[in-house]
Amino acid sequence: LVCLLWLILVINTHSTNALRGICANMTSELCQRIALQHFNYTPADIGKMRYAHAVVTEERIACKLEGECPTVINSVTGNVNPCTNGKAGEWECSNVDLLSFVSLRDLGSSSTAEGNDIWGYTDAHGHMFAITGQTDGASIVDVTTPTDPEVLCFIPSKVSTHTIWRDMKVVGHFAYIVADRAGQGLQWIDLDAAIAKCRSSTQRPLHLKQGEDYGWTDAMFEGDDIGGDVWSNVHNIVANEHTNTVYVVGSKS
């Protein structure tokens, strides 16, 4: 399943090491303008980030600047693209065939969005799903037939500003989603219910709604949703499936 998930969503930009040099340390005024326009980040914001977060951010900004972000690549489905002479379709490969590729646009994201993370879920009937993270939300994709993935649902980000770092985990049949942006909080969704609703819709993907299709909170403690202690941005989330517990990790709160 992990291999299939990675084949579904290519989140790395091309030649990122070379691209990052354009925007390294954010001294370029052009890079600063792109950072503010697409991510609402100032050089000071990026300077406060952890090193890995800052590097990824600079790569994403340079990707926008060079027009090499993967949103411009069309989806590839229907057939296996064997790895031949180091290429599977238009991608470089090494002993790994390309079963499919779903573009960020077809995942339900906006034309300026990017990808960031991915997780998996297998339901009681053995159907396999990818939960993909984008800078403007997350998607649920049926990958049971790996050459013909079906994008079912889109879960919009709580914060409208694009967020580079998003993470999700699954406990039982619920998915929990966080992002490294103040105000995002924690989203949770009943995957079985959402998948059933999205399958019955003619819209692909169906854009789900907070309160109707999934829950949200930023409260640190139960009952603190109004006026109590809340967490800010969250870098990651860890799940303990044996105790049905999730832990938010890397919050500044």
Sequence and secondary structure as in RCSB ss.txt:
>XXXX:A:sequence
LVCLLWLILVINTHSTNALRGICANMTSELCQRIALQHFNYTPADIGKMRYAHAVVTEERIACKLEGECPTVINS
VTGNVNPCTNGKAGEWECSNVDLLSFVSLRDLGSSSTAEGNDIWGYTDAHGHMFAITGQTDGASIVDVTTPTDPE
VLCFIPSKVSTHTIWRDMKVVGHFAYIVADRAGQGLQWIDLDAAIAKCRSSTQRPLHLKQGEDYGWTDAMFEGDD
IGGDVWSNVHNIVANEHTNTVYVVGSKS
>XXXX:A:secstr
 HHHHHHH   S TTHHHHHHHHGGG  HHHHHHHHHHH   HHHHHTS HHHHHHHHHHHHHHHHT  GGGS  
B SS B  BTTEETTEE SS  B  B  TTTTT  TT  EEEEEEEE TTS EEEEEEETTEEEEEE SSTTS E
EEEEEE SSSS  S EEEEEETTEEEEEESSTT  EEEEEHHHHHHHHHH SSSSEE  BTTTBEEE BSSTT T
TTS B     EEEEETTTTEEEEES   
